[in-house]
Amino acid sequence: MHTFDLTMDRLTKVEGSASLELRVKNNKVEHVHFKITEFKRFFTQALQGKPIIALPQLLSRICGTCSNAHLLCSIEASEHALGIEPTDQTKLLRVLTMYGLNIRDHALHLYLFAMPDIVGKDAFLDFDENDEFEHQMLHDGFEIKAAGNFLATLIAGRSVHAIYPAIGGFNHFPDEAGIAEAVKKLESARPAVLRLVEVFKNNPFHFDRKTNFTALVPTNGLYGFIDGCIMTGSGECLPESHYDAFLERIVLPYSQASAYTHEGEAYMVGALARMNLAKERLHPKTKDACAAVLDLFPSTDIFRSNLAQAIEILHSLDHAIDILKHTRISAEPIIKKAPRDAVGVGVVEAPRGTLYHKYWLRKDGIVEKGEIVVPTGQNQINIEEDIHKLVNDLLPDASKDEIGYEIEKLIRAYDPCMSCAAHFLRVKWLSS
C-alpha cells in the first residue's frame, strides 16, 4: 500500500513550472495529476493591443528551443488575417526553416535526453569516448545538430529566434556559397542519421496503449510541417481555420494549463502521430532508406515516437538537400497589404506536435485578442492516461525506484517542451 508524489520542479520553455502527482492505494493507481503551466508569461495578454507586424518576433519568445515554429505559425496567422498569399519561393524558404528546426531539435531530444536511457548513463556527456558505440554517438549527435543549426542560420538568420522570416516574405536570402556549404554539411551528416534510425529501431523500451492521433497532414502529397489539413485516425480532415471546432478545451482544477480532448477522448500529437498518419508522404530517398522500419507504423507504442523523430530528421535532411540543389533562390520584395477587420489562423507542426495561433485583427492594424494552443497542453490528458496504465501494469511487483524510472522514460518519450535533462523527476514517497 503506497502513496507517492512525483514532482518535476524545473519545467521551463513554453510551459513554465509543472509537477506530477501520482497516488497508489492498495496496489492500484488512485489518480494521476500531470500539472503543467502554459503561458505563465501571459503572452496571450501581451499580444493584445500590439500591432500585428510585431507579433511574430514577440511570440517566438514563447519558447527557447522551438521558437522558429512559433515564429512561422505567427507569420501564417498574420498573413491569413491580412489576406497575404506568400510566393512559392517564400514557401520553400519556410519549409527549409522548419527542416533546420526539426533536424536540430529532434537531435537534441534523441541524443541528449532519450539515448542516455538506452546506454544506461545519466547524461549524454557521460558517454565513454573509449567505447566504440558511445564515441560514435557523441560525434554523430553534434554533427547532426551542427548541420541543422547551419541550415537554419543560413535560411532564417538564426537557429532560434530567427530574424529573416517576416510577414509577407523574407528580408534576407542565402548566397550560393552558403547553399553549397549547407548541402555539404547535410550530406555529410546523412550516415549519422541512418545510424540514429537504427539505434531507435532497436529501442529496448516499449509501452502500448490504444489512443487517438492527430496531426497537420499536407495535402500536396509530401510530408511536411507547415500546410495541410488537421487529420485524425478516423479519417477526418478539417481545414486549418476550423481547428477550434476540433478541439474541446478542458479545465483541470489542479493545473493552470488548459487540456484538450476530441469528441470527449484524449489524443496525442507529435512525431508518432505524424508518422502514423502520413508516412507514405515521406521523401522518396527517406522511404527507400527506411523501408523496413516504416513497416512498424502505424504504432501505439509511445517509444516509437523516438524512432519517428529519427525518420523525420532523415526526411528533413533529404528534402532540404533536394530543394537546395534544384532551386534558384533570388531576392524578392516583401508582400504588404493594408490591415483590415479579420481573423487569422496559423497551424504548423512544431517538433512536439500541432501548434495553433489565432488572432483577431482590427483595420487599424492592432490585434484585439489572440489564442495560442501548444502541443504539450494537448498531450496532457494522454500522458496522464498512459501513466495510469503503466503504473497499474507495474504493480505490485516493481520497486518504488523502478516505477519512478519507468514514468520518467514514458514522459521523456513524449518530448514535452521542458528542461527535462536526464533526471527531471524527484520522487518523494509518503507513507500510506
N, C-alpha and C positions, 0 to 999 in steps of 0.2 A: 504494500500500500504506500504509494508515493505521491507527494505534491512537490512540484518543482517549477521554478521560473527560469526562462532563458531570455537573457537581455542583450540586445545589440545597442551598445551605448555610443557608438560613433557612426551615425548614418548621415553622410554629407551629400554633396552634389545636389540633385533636384529635391529629394525628399526631406532633407534635414535630419532630425533625430528619429529613432524608432526603437521599438523593443518587441520581443516575442515572449508571450506568457503562455505556458502550456501546463495544464493541471491533469494529473493522473490520479485516479482513485480506484482502489480495488482492481488494479491492473487494467483499467480502462481509461481512455482519454476522456476527460470530462469537458474540457474546452480548449481551443487554440485561439489565441488573440495575437495576430501579427499586426502590430501597430506601426503605421508609418505616418509621416507628416509631409504633406505636399504643400508647395508654395509658401513655406514658412517665411520667406522674404516678401510675400504678398505681391507677386508680380502682376496678378490679375487686377489688383487695386492700382499698382503703379502705372499700368498702361492706360488707365482712364485719364482722359484729358490730354494725352500726348498726341503730337502729330504722327500720322501713320508712317511717314518716312523714317521716324526714329525707332519704330518698334523692332525691326529685325536685329539690330545691334543690341538693343536693350534686352530683348528676350533670349538672345543667345547666351546671356549671362545666367540663365536658369541653371545651366549645367556646365561643369568644367571639363567634362570628358566627351560628351556628345553634343557640344554646343552648336556644331555645324548642322546637325539635324534640326534643332530649334530655329536656327537662322534660316534655313531653306523652307521650313514649314511656315515661318512667319512671312517670308517673302511671297510664298504661294498664296497665303490667305490675303495678304495686302493686294497682290495683283488681281485676285478674283474680286475684291471689293472695288478696285479702281477700273476694272474692265480691261486689263492689260493682258495681251497674249504674247508671251516671250518668243523670240526667234528660235529656229531649230538649233543654231549654234549655242545659244544660251542654255537650252535644254540639255545638250550634250555636256556642256561645262558643269552643269549642276549634277548630272549623273556622275561625272568624274570626281566632283567634290564629295559626293556620298560614298563613292568607292574608296577614296582616300580615308574617309572616316571609318568605314567598316573594316578595311584592312588593319588599320592601326588599333581600333577599339576592340575588335574581336581577338586580335593577337594579345592585347593587354589582358583580357579576361582568360583566354585559354592558357597562356604561358604562366602568367604571374599569379592567377587565382585558382584555376582548376587543375593544372598539371602537378603542382606540389602534392596534392592528394594522391595522385596516381603513383608517384615515386616514393611516397611516404616521407616527404620533407615538409618542414614548416613553411618555407618560403622558396621562391624561385632562385634567389641569390644564394641559397644553401646548396644548390646543385654542385656536384663534385666535378671539377674540371678534369680530374684524372679518370673519371668514368666515361667511357666512350659515348653512351647514350645521353647522359646528362650534359656532357660537354657539347654534343651536337645540338641539343635542345636550347641551351643557353645562347649559342651563336645564331641558331635559326630564329629564335624569338626576337632578338634585337635586329636581325637583318630584315625580317618581315615588317616590324614596326617602323624601321627607318624608311623602307620603301613606301609605306602608307603615308608617313609624315611628309616625305618628299613630294609625293603626288598631290597631297592636299595643299602644301605650301606653294607649289608651282601654279596650281589652278586657282586656288582660293585665297592665297596670300598668307595664310597661317593654318596649322593643323587643328588649332582650336580658336574660337572667336575669329573666324575668317573675315577679311576686310575687302576682298574683291567682289563677292556676290552682292547684288543690290536689287531693289525693286526695279524691274524693267530691264535687267541685263547684268553685265559685269563692267567694272571700271578699270580693269587691267587684264592683259591677255598674255599667255605664255609665248616665249620665243622658241625658235627651232632648236637651239642648243639645249634648252631646258626640257623640251619634249623628248629629245633623243636620250638625255640622261635619265629621264623618268622611265622610258621604255627599257633602258639597260638595267636599271635597278629592279624593276618589276620582273623582267625575265630572269634575272639572277636569283631572285627570291622564290621563283616557282618551285624548284626542287624541295626547298624547305617547307613550302605549303603542302606539297604532296606527302612529305613525311609527317606533317601535323595531322593530315586527314587519316593516315594510317594509325597514328597513336590513338586518336579518339574513336576510330573504328573498333579498336581493341580495348576500349574503356572497360575496366572490370566492374564498374558500378552500374546498377540498374534499379529503376523503380517505375512500375507501370500503374497507372490509374486512368480509367476512361474519362476523358474530358472533352470539351469543345475547343476548337481552334479558330482564330480569326486573324486575317492579315489583309493588307492592301495588296491586291494581286494585279499586275499590269494587264491591260487589255491589248497591248501591242504585240503580244507573243513572246516577249523577252523578260526574263527575271529581272526585277528592279526594285527600287526603294522609294520612288517619287510619285509616279502616276498609276492610276488604275481604279478599281472598284473595291469596296470593302466586302470580302468574301468570307463565308463561313463554311464549316464542314458539311452543312446540309445543302450547299449549292447556291445559297443566296448571294447576290452580287449587287450591293447597294452603291449608288453614286456617292462620291465623297461628301457632297453637300448635305446628304441625308444621314450623316453619321449619328446625329442626336436622336434619330428615330430608332437606331440600332441599340444604343447604349441605355441602360437603366441605372441611374445613379442611386447608390445605396449609402445611407448614412450609418456608419458604425459608431456606436456611442463611446467606444474605448479608443477610437482613433480620430485624429484631426483630419485625416485624408478621406476623400470620397473613394468608395469602392464601386465596382460596376458589375452588372450581370447582363445577359442577353436572354430574353424570354424566361427570366427567373432563374437562370442557371449560370454558374461560373464558367469562365472561358480563359484561354491562355493566348497571349500574344508573344511574338519574338521569333527567333530563328527557326525553332522547331515548327511553329505554326506556318511560317513562310515555306519551309521545305515540304511540309505535308501537303500544302495547297497548291504549290507552284513549281515543283521540282522539274517538271517537263519543260519549263521555260528557261532553264539554265543555259549558259553559253555552250555551244557545241563542243569546244575543247574541254570544258569542265565536265560535261556529261560523258565524254569519251574516257577521261582520266578516272572518273568516279563511278563507272557503270555498275560495278558490283556493290559498291557502298550505297548507291541510290536505291537499291532493292530493299534496304532497311526502312525506307519511308513509303507510306505514312507510318508513324510510330506514336505510341502513347508513353514511351519511356522518356522521362524528363531528362535523363542524362544524354539522350540522343540530341538534345539541344546543343551540346558542345560540338558534336560531330557536324551538325547543321551549320554552326558558325564557321567551322574549318572549311566546309564546302563553299560557303559564301565568300570567304577570303579568296579562294581559288577562282570563283566566278568573277568577283570584283577585279582581280588581277588580270584574268584572261580578257574580259570585255574592255578594261581600261587600255590594255596593250592594243587591242583591235581598233579602238577609237583613235588613239594617239597616232597609230601608224597610217590610218586611212582617212583622216580628217584634216583639212587645211583650216587652221584657225587664224582669223584675221580680226582686226579691231572693228568694232561696230558701235554705233551710238546707243545709249540707254533709252528705252522707250518710256515716255512720260505721258500721263493723262491727268486731266483735272479731277479733283475729288468730287464725289457725289454721295448722296444718301444710299448706302448699300451695306450688305452683309457679305463678308468674305470668309471662306473656309479653306484651310490648308491641311492636307493629310500627307504624311510621309511615314515610311518605315524607318524609325530610329534603330540603332543596333539592337535594342532590347524590345522592340515591338512598335505597334502603331501609335503614332503621335498626332494629336489633333490641336489646331489653333483655329479660333473663330473670333472675328472682330465685327463690331457694329460701327460703321464709319458715317460721319456727317459730311455734308457738302463743303464745309469749311476746312476739311482735311483732318479734323480732330476725331480720335477714336472715343466713342461714348462708353463702350464697355467691351470686355473680351472674355473668352473662355479657353482654358488650356487643359487637356487631358493627357497625362503621361502614361507610358507603358506599365510602370511598377504599380500604379494605382489600379490598373485594370487586372493585373495578375494577383492582387492581394487576396481575394477570396479563394482563388485556385490554390495559392500557396498554403493557405490555412487548411483546405480540404486535403491536400497532399500530405501535410504534416500529420493530420489526424489519422489518416490511414497508415502512414509509415510507422508511427509510434505504436499503434494498435497491433500492427504486424510484428513489431519487435518484442512487444511484451508477451509473457513475463520473463523471457529468458535473457534479454540483453541487459548489460550493466548500465548504470547511470552514465558513465563516460561514453559508452557505445551509442546510447540514444542521442546524447548531445552531439557527438561527432556526425552521426548519420543525418541529423537535422541540418547541421552546418553544410554538409555536402549537398543536400537537397536544395537549400536556399541558394547556394552558390551556383547550382546548375541553371537557375533562372537568370543569372547575371543581373540581379537587381541594381539599380543605379545608386550605389552607395560605396563608401570606402570600406570594402569588405576585407581586403588583405587576406592573410592565410587563416587568422583566427579572429573572427569578428563576433563570436558569441561567448559571453561569460555565463556559465551555468551556476545558478545558486539553488541548491537542493534544500527544501524545507521539510521538516517532519510532518507527517500526516496528522 
